[in-house]
Amino acid sequence: MDTLYPSEAHRRPRIPPYAINTLAMAGTRGARAWLDAELPNLVAAARTTAHSLPTNAIRLSSTLYRYLDGGHYDEGLAIHSCARQAAEQTGDRTGQAHAHRLLGSVHGRVGRYGLAIEHHRQALLWFQRTGDQSGEAMALNGLGIAERCLGRYRSAVNSHERALALFRRANDSAGEANALTNVSIVEVRLGRLRAAADYLQQALDLYRKLGNRTGEAAALTNLGDVEERSGCYSAAADYHRRALDLLQELGNVQGEAVVLKSLGIVHLRLEQPDQAIEHLERALVIYLQIGDRAGEAFALNGLGEAALAAGRLADAVSHHTSALSTAKSTGARDQQARGSAGLGRAHHATGEPVRARAHYEQALAIYAELGMPEAEEVRERLAQLADATGG
């Protein structure tokens, strides 16, 4: 783990040097290959030690977190659940706090945002009781991510800003960079692109100073999204390709899917629907493989938009319908609105104004509630529809 994620070594439990010498010599590819091959045994070890050697189960969970967060969600759920059980058994309050935080992260990745919030709040309480400011900030950061995914943007900004203040108070630069990245994502959703870019540049500088390549890739990806929203598509593609190179080297499939999805949107903006579909389909395959429901909905909506641009109206309706269903199952309000807007455009194109209007109105209600800039575009489409139909 120190070979793959050296900048976060301070967050992991210390283990005797003899146990990591072999991996340290293997390089990043060797380290990841070992983890991939041994993952079933690591899950088995967590289950075995949860009762017999509870301290080991707790350490294993915290040690493997970053690797598991890259797309191994079923295994993460198993290992972090064993850590929680072991911590409760031994009365380890810090162990319980971390186990709840990591379980919250996994549940958020697979679209179970209610459970994610529940675990992060439990973690927050435990960290507050133990006086761990960095832990408290990490729990708030996780809470903010889940709130953002549910469209609770005001709460999300509050959680991330509280986390940022705590990380800075604790002189935790790694946490500070993560909080800056997360608050920037909310700013992008709200259309505040200048603020988002400022946060992301601060985060990128910190990640590079720390040597955190996973964080660097995340900041680059989000800077690409800012450029795409700003209409600077060449700059956006450059940021995304740099991020993709880093993530593929690290073997982070979840991050790779995020970048592929974003590259697909850039190609769509460049009126290259076939290239957009290619990237979005690759992202969707990964999201389905790892069980990332939020990513699945996003990729499906992107495929719907690309299909419409390519004149494949039936495919557009099918993809947006699937995206809407997936988004409703997770509670992802922004993707529900996007799916409804996409269905509105598709039905408008097929000459079905009544169905188009109904979907536009559903999208507008959600976008307006969330305070997202997409609401204005939907209003304009409703006005165009009214002009065309005389009502």
N, C-alpha and C positions, 0 to 999 in steps of 0.2 A: 504493500500500500504506500509506503514511503517512496518507493521508486516511481509509482504512477502519480501520486498526489503529494509531492514533497512539501508544498506550501501549507498543507493542513495537518502536518505531522503533530503539531502542538495540540490538536483537538483529539488525537487518538491516545488510548492507554499505552503506556510504555511497556514493552516486553523485552526479555533478555536478548542481547545482541546476537547470540548464537542462533536464535530462531529465525533471523531475517537475513543473515549473511548471504545465503544462496540466492535469494530473490534479489538482493541488492546488486548482485553481479550479473543478473540476467537481462537488465535493461527493460524498457517499458513493454516491448512486445512479449518478452519472456515472462515478465510479471503477470501481464494480463492473460497470457496463455495458461499459466499455472492456475490462476484464479478461475478461469473458465472451466478448466479440466477438473478442478477440485471442488467446484461449487456444490455438487450433491453431497460430498463428504463433509463440507462445512455446515450444510443444513443439518445433516445427521449429527454432527458434533454438537451443534447448538441444542438439539433436542435431548441428546444424551446428558449434557452437562447442566441443563437447566435445573435438575434436582441434585445430581451428584457433585458437581463442581460449579455452583451458581455464579461465582465470580468470573469464571472463564466464559460462561454464556453471556454475561453482561459486557465483558471486554470485547468478545467477538462481534457483537452487534455494533458497538461504537467504532470498532476498527474497520469493519467492512462497509460501513454506511455509504461512503461516496461511490464505491464500486457498484453496490446494489442499486443505488439511485440512478445509475446510467441505463436502466432497462430491465433489471432482474427483480421485478416487483413481487412475484409469488414467493421467491426465495427470501426477499427482504421481509415480507410479512411474517414468514415462518421464523426467521432468525430474530427479528425484533420482538415478536410475541414471546419467544423463549426468554429473551432478556428481561422483558417486563415481568414474566412469571418468576424468574430467578430473583429479581430485585425485590419484588413483593415478599417473597419467601424469606429473604434475609433482612428485610427492613432497610434496604439500601435506598435512601431517598434520592440521592443523585442519580443512581441507576434507574430508578423509576422515572425521573424527569426526562432523562435522555431516551429511554425506551418509548415513552409517550410521544416525545417529539419526533422520533424516527418513524413510529407507526403513523403519526399524522402526515408525515411526508409521503409515505407509501400510499395511504388512502387518497391523498390529494392527487397523486400521479395517475391513479386509475379512476378518478372521477367520483370518488365517494367523499364529497366535500363536507357533508354534515359530520361524518366520523372524523375527518381530518381536523375540523374545528374543535370537536370534542377533545381529541387527544392533545392538540396544541394548548388548549386552555388548561388541561390537567398538567401538562408540562410546565406551563407558566406558573401555576400555583406552587409546584414543587421547587422550581428554581428560585422563586421569591422566598420560600421558606428556608432555603439553604443559603441565601444571599449571593447567588451566582449571577452576576450581572450579564455576563456574556451568554450564559444559558438562557436567561430571561429574554435577552434580545433575540436569540435564535428561535425561541418559541414564538415571539411576536412576529418575526419574519415569516415563519411558517403559517401563522394565523392570517397574516396579510395576504399571502399567496392564495389560500383557500377562499378568503373573502373576495379577492379580485375575481377568481374563477366563477363565483356566484353573482358577480356584477355589483357587489357592495363596495363601490370604489371609494367612497368617503371613509368608510371603516378601514379599508385596506391601506389607504394613504396614512391614516392615523397610526395603524399598527407598524407600518414600515418606518415612519418618522420617529416613533418611540424607540424602535429597535436601533435606528441609526444613532440616536442620542446616547443610548446605553452602550453601544459598541464603541463610540468615541470616548465615552467616559472611562471605559475599561481598557482603552488603548488597543483595541482589537481591530487591526487593519483588515484582516480577512473578512470578518463579519461586517465591517463598515462597507467594504466593496460589494458584498452580497446585498446589503440593504439598499445601497445606491442603485444597484441594478434592478431590484424588485420595485422600488418606487418609480423608477423610470418607465417600467412597463405599464403601470397604471396611468402615468402622464400621457403616454402614447395613446392609450385607449380613450382618454378624454380630449385628445387633440392638442395637448400642450407640448408641442414638439421641441421647442427651444429649451424648455426646462428639462425634458427627457434627455436631450443631447448633452446638456451640461452635466447631469447626474452620471450619464454613461461614460463621458470622458474622464470624470473623476474616478469612476470605478475601474476603467481600463488602465489608467495610470497606476492605481493601487495593485491590480492583479499582476501587471507586468513587473512591478517592483518586488512583489512577493514570489514571482515565478509560478503563479497559479494559472496554468494553461487552460483548465476547464473554465475558470472564471473569465479568462481573456476571451475565449471563444464565445461565451454567453454575451459579454459586452459587445463584441464585434457583431454578433447576430442581431442584437437589439439596435445597434447603431445602423445596421443595414435596414431594419424596419423603419427607423426614423427617416432615413434617406428615401426609402420607397414612398412613405407617406408624404414626403416633401416634393415628390416628383423627380428626384435625382436618381434615376434608375441605374445608370452606369456605376455610380458610387455605391449604391445599394448592393449590386451584384458583386462588386469587389470586396466589400465587407463580408458578405455571405460566403464567398469562395475561400477567403482566408480563414473564416471560422470553420468551414467544412474540412479543410486540410488538417486543422488542429484536432478536431473531434474524431476524424477517421484514424489519425495517428494514435489517439488515446483509446479508440475502440468504444466511444460513448455513442451507442446507437440511438438513444433518446435524443440527445443533442443533434445528432446527424439528421434525424427526422425533422426536427424543428427548422434546421437550415434548409433542407430540401423543400419543405413547405413554403418557406419564405422566398426561396429562389423561384419556385413555381409562380408565386404572386408577381414577382418582378417580370418574369416572362409574359405573364398575362397583361401587365401594364404596357409592355412593349409590343403588344398585339401579336404575340407569338404563342397562340393557344396550344399548338402541338407540343412545344417544349414545356409549356406550363403543365400540361397533362402528364408528361413523362416524369417530371420532378414530383408532382403531387401524388402520382400513383406509387412512386418509390417511397415517399413519406408515409402514405397510407399503409403499405405493406408492413413497414416497421411498427407503426402505431398498433396495428392489429396483432402483430406478433408479441409485443410487450404488454398489451392490454391497456394502452394509454387512451382512454375514452375521450378526453378533452381534445387531444391531438387528432383523433379519428374524426370528430365532428368538424374540426377546422379544415382538415384535408378534404373531406367530403364536400364541404361548402366551396372550397377552392376549385375542386373538380367540377362542381355545378356551374360555377362562373366561367371556367375555361370551356366547358362543353357548350354553353350558350354563345360564347365568343366564336366558337368553331361552327356554329349553326346546328349543333346536335341537340335539338330542343328536348327530345324525349330523355336523353341522358341527363340533361340539366335538371329536369323535373325529378328524375330518379335520385340523383345525387343529393339534391337539396332536401328531398323528402327524408332520405336516410339520415342526413346531417341533423335535421330538425328533430327526428325521433331520438337520435343519440344525445343531442344537447338537452332535450327534455328529461331524459333518464338521469342525467348528471346534475341538472339544474344550472347549466351554463347559459346564462341569459343572453350574453352577447351573440353566441352562436345560434341561439333560437331566433333572435332578431335577424341575423344574417341569412339563416335558412329561409325565413318567411319572406324577406326582401328578394332573395334569389328566386323563390317560387313566384313572387309577384312579377318579376322581370320575365321569367319563362312563360307564364300564362299570358302576359301582355304581348309577347312575341308571337304566341300561337293564336292570337285573336280572341282571347277569353277575358274580356275586361272585368266582368263581375268577380271572377275568381282572383284576378290580378289585384283588384281593389281590396278584397278581403285580406289577402296576404300582406299587401302594403300597409294596411291599417294595423295589422298585428305587429308588424315590424316597427312601425312608427311609435306605437304605444310603448314598446320595450326600449327602443333607443332613447326616446324622450325621458323615460323613467330613469335610465342609466346616465343621462347627460352626455351621450356620445354624439360626436359631430355628424355621424351617418344619418341622424334624424333629418337633417336639412335636405339631403339628397332624396330621401324617401318622400318628404313633403313635395319636392319638385316633381317627382314621378307621379304622385297622386294628382297634382295640378295638371300635368300633361294628359293624364288619363281622363280627367274631367273635361278638358278642352276637346279631346278627341271624340268623346262620347256625348258631349253636350249636357253633362250633368255631374 
